[in-house]
Amino acid sequence: MSDVIATLIPAGENSFRLGAYLGRGGYEAARKTILTMKPRDVLEEVKKANLRGRGGAGFPAGSKWAFVPQADERSKYLCVNADEGEPGTFKDRAIMTQDPHLLLEGILLTCYAVGIHTAFIYIRAEYEAIAQRLEAAIEEARQKGFLGPDIFGSGFGLEVLVHRGAGAYICGEETALLESIEGKRGMPRLKPPFPASVGLFGSPTVINNVETIANVPLIFRYGADWFVARGLPRDGGTRIFGVSGAVRKPGLYELPVGTPLRKIIYEWAGGPAEGQSIKAVVPGGLSAPFLTPEEIDVPMDYESLAHAKSMLGSAGVIVIGDRTPIIDVLRIVARFYAHESCGQCTPCRIGTTWISKIADRIGAGAGTSGDLDLIRHLAEGMKGKTLCPMGDAAAFPVLSIVDKFGQELGEPISR
């Protein structure tokens, strides 16, 4: 087991209250940083900590912030992506539920570093109780002077708003999120221009995931070197691994970046569910390519999983037991992406629809000999051919299922 102490999701019935957060040293890092450091120095410290995005692509946070043009006189915005629509992912809601002030302190530090005075937390509509908790925390922080026009007497001001989304998976894509906040249908924009220069309301915008922003106070509370030491040289800190499916102890586990996937499953999550063995593992949310039991001896970091031809993504680990027919898994995956495609791009709109239809046909016992090849053809037709990563997200798991479990999928076809 690891001796890592959880820093992102504290224990305690009232951990979400401002008093409890102050008791853990809350807002002291922000106070000291804002009163003693220049914004540029804050940005450099985040770069030094090697904090990478915790939502999907893993782009370094400090580098992303640096893309925002400082000489631009337009208003700048921060959008915190709390949509969390990736199946198998449930870490951000735990942070917001149990430690909302950590997120708010991270927002404060981020906005100070970039020169932002308005921040939005974009939260999916299904998280209504969490949205209310966030709004209560914002009011607590405002009453104490941690938000508002003159924070810590520094002259720096910040307002934070909670924006409820409409529950569409596509709004987890950063430009579709911006469209949704602006009151439009959540559909991705063509890039470039990128949000750092032309984002919300046509202004420079930073977009980061909840877990990413929640890590920022830790960098300034303990130092960038401490943060790097808790993870890997190129990927500092811990990750919250959400383990679900056929395991004995599903849940959230905050562990160092690079913790082996087998260790997460067998030592922390208790191993496969009683009477089962592992058939497949999804390491990073449902958009990640599946791994076989022979492939789980892999460190959970971006480079290692990319080498294993999968991805870390949201670190949502889904364990599929040997009692689950793989055709059922394929049908669920295909149906989800067919339902969630925004329809803007023909390859995604048509490809996801037909993959779902074919998977249902195979599952109903009416499959034909060419169905698996047709699924491959449709999935390959989506990869890299859509405005946003939705096409890849739909294609990757489908291709891995067909390629690695083709023999089992072919059984109902051959009968």
Backbone torsions as a table, in degrees:
resi	resn	phi	psi	omega
1	MET	NA	166.2	-178.4
2	SER	-101.8	154.3	176.9
3	ASP	-98.0	15.3	179.0
4	VAL	-64.5	132.1	177.5
5	ILE	-94.3	129.9	-179.6
6	ALA	-61.6	131.6	-178.6
7	THR	-120.8	-15.4	-174.5
8	LEU	-99.3	-31.6	-179.1
9	ILE	-125.7	93.6	-176.4
10	PRO	-75.2	159.4	174.3
11	ALA	-88.1	165.1	177.2
12	GLY	118.6	138.1	-175.9
13	GLU	-63.2	-34.7	-176.9
14	ASN	-112.3	29.9	-176.6
15	SER	-61.9	-20.7	-177.1
16	PHE	-82.3	-9.4	-178.5
17	ARG	-76.8	150.3	179.7
18	LEU	-60.8	-41.1	-179.7
19	GLY	-59.1	-42.2	178.8
20	ALA	-65.8	-38.6	-179.9
21	TYR	-68.4	-40.7	177.5
22	LEU	-63.0	-34.9	177.5
23	GLY	-65.0	-22.0	177.1
24	ARG	-94.6	11.9	-179.3
25	GLY	87.7	16.3	-177.2
26	GLY	-61.5	143.6	178.1
27	TYR	68.6	-5.6	176.9
28	GLU	-69.5	-37.3	177.7
29	ALA	-63.6	-42.1	178.4
30	ALA	-65.6	-42.2	180.0
31	ARG	-60.0	-51.1	-178.1
32	LYS	-63.0	-42.4	-177.2
33	THR	-65.3	-48.3	-176.7
34	ILE	-66.8	-33.1	-177.3
35	LEU	-85.4	-17.5	-174.1
36	THR	-123.8	-12.8	-176.1
37	MET	-120.2	146.6	174.0
38	LYS	-80.8	152.1	-179.7
39	PRO	-52.4	-40.7	-178.9
40	ARG	-62.7	-36.9	179.4
41	ASP	-68.9	-33.9	176.7
42	VAL	-63.8	-45.1	178.5
43	LEU	-59.6	-43.0	-179.7
44	GLU	-66.6	-34.5	178.3
45	GLU	-66.2	-38.4	177.3
46	VAL	-66.9	-39.2	175.4
47	LYS	-61.3	-43.8	-179.2
48	LYS	-61.9	-33.6	-178.9
49	ALA	-73.9	-12.5	-179.9
50	ASN	55.2	45.7	174.1
51	LEU	-77.8	118.6	177.4
52	ARG	-104.6	153.4	-178.0
53	GLY	-56.8	137.6	-176.5
54	ARG	-100.7	13.6	-175.4
55	GLY	-105.1	-25.6	-175.8
56	GLY	-177.4	-75.3	-172.3
57	ALA	-76.7	-22.3	177.8
58	GLY	74.5	30.7	-180.0
59	PHE	-73.1	138.6	-179.5
60	PRO	-57.7	127.2	-174.4
61	ALA	-63.1	-45.6	-177.8
62	GLY	-61.1	-40.0	178.2
63	SER	-66.1	-37.8	179.3
64	LYS	-63.6	-43.7	179.0
65	TRP	-64.0	-35.9	-176.3
66	ALA	-67.1	-18.7	178.4
67	PHE	-70.3	-19.3	-179.8
68	VAL	-70.2	122.4	-177.8
69	PRO	-69.0	117.2	-175.5
70	GLN	-73.0	-28.1	-178.6
71	ALA	-79.7	-7.4	-178.9
72	ASP	-70.1	129.3	-177.1
73	GLU	-85.4	-6.6	178.0
74	ARG	-68.6	157.0	174.4
75	SER	-61.5	145.3	177.1
76	LYS	-113.6	151.4	-176.0
77	TYR	-132.6	151.7	167.2
78	LEU	-114.2	131.2	173.5
79	CYS	-118.3	116.4	177.7
80	VAL	-91.0	119.8	-177.0
81	ASN	-81.8	100.3	177.1
82	ALA	-112.7	26.8	-178.2
83	ASP	-70.2	-41.3	175.7
84	GLU	42.2	59.9	179.1
85	GLY	-98.7	0.3	-178.0
86	GLU	-71.3	119.2	178.4
87	PRO	-56.4	136.4	-177.6
88	GLY	89.5	2.6	-175.8
89	THR	-116.6	124.6	-177.7
90	PHE	-149.3	28.4	-177.1
91	LYS	-83.2	-40.8	-174.7
92	ASP	-64.8	-36.9	179.9
93	ARG	-65.7	-30.0	177.3
94	ALA	-68.9	-41.5	176.5
95	ILE	-61.0	-48.3	-177.3
96	MET	-67.2	-32.5	-179.3
97	THR	-74.7	-44.3	-171.6
98	GLN	-100.9	-20.3	-176.3
99	ASP	-143.4	54.1	-175.5
100	PRO	-63.8	-29.7	-179.0
101	HIS	-71.7	-26.4	172.9
102	LEU	-62.5	-42.4	176.7
103	LEU	-63.1	-44.0	-178.9
104	LEU	-65.4	-38.3	177.2
105	GLU	-66.1	-37.5	175.8
106	GLY	-63.9	-40.1	176.3
107	ILE	-61.7	-43.6	-179.6
108	LEU	-60.4	-46.6	-179.7
109	LEU	-66.8	-40.4	179.0
110	THR	-62.1	-47.1	-177.8
111	CYS	-66.2	-37.0	176.8
112	TYR	-63.3	-41.3	-178.3
113	ALA	-64.8	-34.2	-173.2
114	VAL	-100.9	-12.8	-177.7
115	GLY	82.8	40.6	-178.2
116	ILE	-105.0	139.7	-179.0
117	HIS	-119.5	-2.8	176.3
118	THR	-137.4	128.0	179.9
119	ALA	-127.1	142.8	176.3
120	PHE	-115.6	137.1	167.6
121	ILE	-104.0	109.1	-178.6
122	TYR	-89.6	109.4	-175.0
123	ILE	-119.6	141.3	-178.3
124	ARG	-68.2	147.3	-172.6
125	ALA	-61.5	-28.8	-180.0
126	GLU	-65.9	-16.6	-179.6
127	TYR	-93.6	41.9	-174.4
128	GLU	-59.6	-44.8	-179.7
129	ALA	-62.2	-36.6	178.6
130	ILE	-70.6	-38.5	177.6
131	ALA	-59.6	-41.2	177.9
132	GLN	-66.1	-37.6	177.3
133	ARG	-65.0	-40.4	177.0
134	LEU	-62.2	-43.1	179.6
135	GLU	-64.3	-37.1	176.9
136	ALA	-65.8	-40.5	178.7
137	ALA	-66.2	-38.7	177.0
138	ILE	-61.3	-42.0	179.0
139	GLU	-66.4	-40.5	176.3
140	GLU	-59.1	-45.4	-179.0
141	ALA	-65.7	-38.5	179.1
142	ARG	-65.8	-41.8	-179.9
143	GLN	-62.0	-31.2	-179.5
144	LYS	-91.1	0.4	178.3
145	GLY	84.2	12.6	177.9
146	PHE	-84.1	-13.7	171.1
147	LEU	-133.5	158.5	-179.9
148	GLY	125.2	-161.0	-170.4
149	PRO	-81.0	-23.1	-173.6
150	ASP	-143.9	75.9	-172.0
151	ILE	-75.2	125.7	-179.1
152	PHE	59.0	21.0	-179.0
153	GLY	69.6	19.8	-175.1
154	SER	-88.5	-14.3	-173.6
155	GLY	89.2	-10.4	177.8
156	PHE	-85.2	131.3	-179.1
157	GLY	-121.0	150.0	-179.4
158	LEU	-153.5	134.4	171.7
159	GLU	-118.2	139.5	-179.6
160	VAL	-119.6	129.9	-178.1
161	LEU	-121.7	140.7	174.8
162	VAL	-96.3	124.5	-179.6
163	HIS	-116.3	121.4	179.9
164	ARG	-85.6	127.5	177.3
165	GLY	-84.9	-176.0	-177.0
166	ALA	-103.0	10.9	174.5
167	GLY	81.5	23.1	179.6
168	ALA	-96.9	131.9	179.0
169	TYR	-57.6	-36.1	-176.8
170	ILE	-62.4	-23.2	-179.3
171	CYS	-74.1	-3.6	168.8
172	GLY	-74.7	-17.4	173.2
173	GLU	-75.1	133.3	-165.3
174	GLU	-60.4	-39.4	-178.1
175	THR	-77.7	-31.5	173.5
176	ALA	-65.6	-34.9	174.8
177	LEU	-60.1	-44.1	178.9
178	LEU	-62.2	-43.6	178.5
179	GLU	-59.2	-41.1	-179.1
180	SER	-65.1	-43.4	178.2
181	ILE	-61.5	-34.7	-179.3
182	GLU	-77.0	0.1	177.4
183	GLY	89.8	11.9	-179.8
184	LYS	-100.7	172.4	173.9
185	ARG	-65.9	137.7	-177.2
186	GLY	-72.2	90.4	178.8
187	MET	-134.0	136.0	-176.3
188	PRO	-60.8	150.0	175.3
189	ARG	-94.1	157.3	172.7
190	LEU	-73.3	134.3	177.4
191	LYS	-122.7	140.6	-1.1
192	PRO	-72.8	167.9	5.2
193	PRO	-73.6	153.8	-179.9
194	PHE	-94.0	156.1	-176.6
195	PRO	-56.3	-28.4	-179.4
196	ALA	-60.3	-26.4	177.9
197	SER	-109.5	-38.4	178.8
198	VAL	-134.3	93.7	-176.1
199	GLY	-120.9	-120.6	-177.6
200	LEU	-64.4	128.5	-178.5
201	PHE	53.8	31.4	178.5
202	GLY	73.8	13.9	-175.9
203	SER	-112.6	162.4	177.9
204	PRO	-59.1	134.4	-171.6
205	THR	-142.9	136.7	171.0
206	VAL	-102.0	134.7	178.1
207	ILE	-127.7	120.9	178.1
208	ASN	-139.0	155.2	178.1
209	ASN	-73.7	157.3	-179.6
210	VAL	-54.5	-51.3	-176.4
211	GLU	-62.6	-36.0	177.8
212	THR	-59.4	-51.9	-177.7
213	ILE	-66.0	-35.2	-179.5
214	ALA	-67.1	-19.5	177.5
215	ASN	-79.7	-19.9	-173.1
216	VAL	-61.4	-45.2	179.4
217	PRO	-58.9	-31.4	-178.9
218	LEU	-65.7	-34.3	177.9
219	ILE	-61.6	-40.0	-176.1
220	PHE	-91.2	-14.3	174.3
221	ARG	-80.3	-38.4	-173.8
222	TYR	-117.5	-15.7	178.7
223	GLY	105.1	150.9	-177.6
224	ALA	-64.8	-37.5	-179.6
225	ASP	-64.0	-41.4	177.3
226	TRP	-61.4	-41.7	-177.7
227	PHE	-64.4	-46.2	179.7
228	VAL	-61.5	-40.2	-176.9
229	ALA	-64.4	-22.7	179.2
230	ARG	-81.0	-9.5	179.7
231	GLY	-130.3	-124.0	179.7
232	LEU	-121.6	158.1	-178.6
233	PRO	-54.2	-37.7	-179.3
234	ARG	-96.5	1.5	-176.2
235	ASP	-155.3	86.2	-172.2
236	GLY	-75.0	162.4	171.3
237	GLY	86.3	-165.7	179.6
238	THR	-108.5	168.5	170.4
239	ARG	-124.8	148.8	171.9
240	ILE	-94.7	110.6	179.7
241	PHE	-94.1	119.2	177.4
242	GLY	-95.4	110.6	-175.5
243	VAL	-104.6	126.2	-180.0
244	SER	-139.7	173.7	179.0
245	GLY	98.2	-144.5	-171.2
246	ALA	-85.4	64.9	175.1
247	VAL	-128.3	161.8	-177.5
248	ARG	-76.1	-31.9	-176.0
249	LYS	-131.0	72.9	176.4
250	PRO	-64.3	150.3	178.7
251	GLY	160.5	-165.7	-179.4
252	LEU	-106.2	134.2	-178.6
253	TYR	-132.6	116.5	177.0
254	GLU	-90.0	114.2	-173.4
255	LEU	-139.0	162.1	179.8
256	PRO	-59.9	143.5	170.7
257	VAL	-56.5	133.7	-179.0
258	GLY	97.2	-0.1	175.0
259	THR	-60.0	132.1	-178.0
260	PRO	-61.5	140.5	-179.6
261	LEU	-61.0	-40.6	179.1
262	ARG	-60.7	-40.5	180.0
263	LYS	-64.6	-40.3	178.2
264	ILE	-60.0	-45.1	-176.4
265	ILE	-72.1	-47.9	-170.4
266	TYR	-87.6	-37.3	-176.9
267	GLU	-91.1	-38.7	-177.0
268	TRP	-92.8	-47.3	-178.4
269	ALA	-88.6	5.8	172.0
270	GLY	81.0	4.0	179.7
271	GLY	85.6	-179.3	-178.7
272	PRO	-59.6	154.1	177.2
273	ALA	-57.8	152.8	-174.9
274	GLU	-54.6	131.2	178.0
275	GLY	79.1	7.8	-178.8
276	GLN	-124.3	160.2	168.5
277	SER	-121.3	168.5	-176.2
278	ILE	-83.5	130.0	173.2
279	LYS	-96.5	-42.6	-177.9
280	ALA	-156.5	159.4	177.4
281	VAL	-136.4	133.1	171.0
282	VAL	-99.4	116.4	-172.7
283	PRO	-85.3	-19.7	-171.5
284	GLY	-142.8	45.4	-175.0
285	GLY	86.4	163.8	-168.2
286	LEU	-67.0	-11.6	177.7
287	SER	-84.2	-6.1	-178.7
288	ALA	-86.3	142.9	174.0
289	PRO	-59.1	142.9	-177.8
290	PHE	-71.6	150.4	173.4
291	LEU	-114.1	147.0	173.8
292	THR	-85.9	167.0	178.4
293	PRO	-57.6	-28.0	-179.9
294	GLU	-76.8	-9.6	-175.0
295	GLU	-107.0	7.6	-173.2
296	ILE	-90.4	3.7	173.3
297	ASP	-85.2	65.5	-174.5
298	VAL	-136.6	134.4	175.4
299	PRO	-65.2	142.5	-178.6
300	MET	-88.2	75.1	171.9
301	ASP	-139.4	165.9	-171.5
302	TYR	-60.7	-47.4	-175.0
303	GLU	-68.6	-42.2	-177.8
304	SER	-64.4	-42.5	-180.0
305	LEU	-71.6	-33.1	175.3
306	ALA	-64.2	-38.3	177.1
307	HIS	-64.4	-32.5	177.2
308	ALA	-82.8	6.4	178.6
309	LYS	63.9	38.2	170.2
310	SER	-137.1	-158.3	178.8
311	MET	-156.7	154.1	-177.9
312	LEU	-75.4	-38.2	175.7
313	GLY	51.0	-124.0	-178.1
314	SER	-91.3	4.6	-179.8
315	ALA	61.7	28.7	174.0
316	GLY	-88.3	104.7	-175.6
317	VAL	-91.0	117.3	178.1
318	ILE	-111.7	119.3	-179.5
319	VAL	-100.7	123.9	-178.8
320	ILE	-105.8	122.2	-177.7
321	GLY	-82.9	165.8	-176.0
322	ASP	-73.1	-7.3	176.5
323	ARG	-83.8	-9.5	-177.2
324	THR	-93.2	117.7	176.8
325	PRO	-61.8	133.4	-176.8
326	ILE	-65.9	-26.1	177.2
327	ILE	-64.8	-33.9	176.8
328	ASP	-65.1	-38.9	177.8
329	VAL	-64.1	-46.5	179.9
330	LEU	-60.2	-42.3	-179.5
331	ARG	-63.2	-41.6	179.8
332	ILE	-65.5	-46.1	179.4
333	VAL	-60.6	-48.8	-176.8
334	ALA	-64.6	-41.6	-179.7
335	ARG	-64.1	-39.8	179.7
336	PHE	-60.8	-50.3	-176.3
337	TYR	-71.1	-31.7	175.4
338	ALA	-64.8	-38.1	-179.7
339	HIS	-71.7	-36.3	-172.0
340	GLU	-92.4	-10.1	177.2
341	SER	-59.7	133.0	-179.1
342	CYS	-74.5	-17.1	176.6
343	GLY	87.7	0.9	-176.2
344	GLN	-70.0	-36.5	-176.6
345	CYS	-104.2	129.4	-177.6
346	THR	-59.4	-46.2	-179.2
347	PRO	-57.2	-40.3	-179.3
348	CYS	-74.5	-46.4	-178.1
349	ARG	-60.3	-49.3	-177.7
350	ILE	-77.4	-42.5	-176.7
351	GLY	-62.1	-48.0	-179.2
352	THR	-65.3	-37.6	-179.5
353	THR	-63.1	-46.9	-176.1
354	TRP	-75.1	-33.2	175.0
355	ILE	-61.2	-42.1	178.9
356	SER	-63.9	-42.9	179.5
357	LYS	-63.0	-42.3	-178.6
358	ILE	-68.5	-41.5	178.5
359	ALA	-61.3	-40.6	177.2
360	ASP	-64.9	-37.2	179.3
361	ARG	-64.8	-43.7	177.7
362	ILE	-62.7	-44.6	-179.5
363	GLY	-62.7	-29.1	179.4
364	ALA	-83.6	0.7	179.1
365	GLY	83.0	13.7	-178.3
366	ALA	-112.4	20.8	-178.5
367	GLY	-69.2	157.8	178.6
368	THR	-116.8	167.4	-173.2
369	SER	-64.2	-24.6	-178.7
370	GLY	-95.2	5.1	-172.9
371	ASP	-65.2	-42.5	-178.3
372	LEU	-66.4	-38.5	176.3
373	ASP	-65.9	-36.3	178.4
374	LEU	-67.4	-40.0	176.5
375	ILE	-61.3	-44.3	177.7
376	ARG	-59.0	-45.1	-178.6
377	HIS	-61.0	-44.4	-179.9
378	LEU	-66.1	-42.6	-179.5
379	ALA	-66.7	-42.1	177.3
380	GLU	-62.5	-30.5	178.9
381	GLY	-71.1	-13.9	177.9
382	MET	-94.0	-28.8	-174.0
383	LYS	-61.8	121.2	176.4
384	GLY	69.2	14.1	-174.9
385	LYS	-122.1	21.4	-179.4
386	THR	-128.3	162.1	-178.4
387	LEU	-61.3	-34.3	-175.7
388	CYS	-127.9	174.3	-178.7
389	PRO	-70.7	2.8	-179.5
390	MET	-59.3	-38.7	179.4
391	GLY	-62.0	-43.4	176.8
392	ASP	-66.4	-41.8	-179.0
393	ALA	-60.5	-35.2	178.6
394	ALA	-78.3	-33.6	-175.0
395	ALA	-79.3	-40.7	-172.2
396	PHE	-57.7	-53.6	-178.8
397	PRO	-65.6	-36.5	-179.8
398	VAL	-63.1	-46.6	-179.9
399	LEU	-63.0	-40.3	-179.2
400	SER	-67.1	-36.1	177.9
401	ILE	-65.9	-47.7	-178.0
402	VAL	-65.7	-40.7	-177.2
403	ASP	-72.9	-38.3	-173.9
404	LYS	-93.4	-20.9	-177.6
405	PHE	-126.5	27.9	-178.0
406	GLY	-60.5	-35.2	-179.1
407	GLN	-63.3	-44.9	178.9
408	GLU	-67.0	-39.5	178.7
409	LEU	-64.5	-31.2	-178.2
410	GLY	-75.8	-15.2	-176.8
411	GLU	-62.2	-48.5	179.4
412	PRO	-67.8	-21.6	178.5
413	ILE	-74.4	-39.9	-175.6
414	SER	-76.9	-16.2	-179.1
415	ARG	-76.2	NA	NA
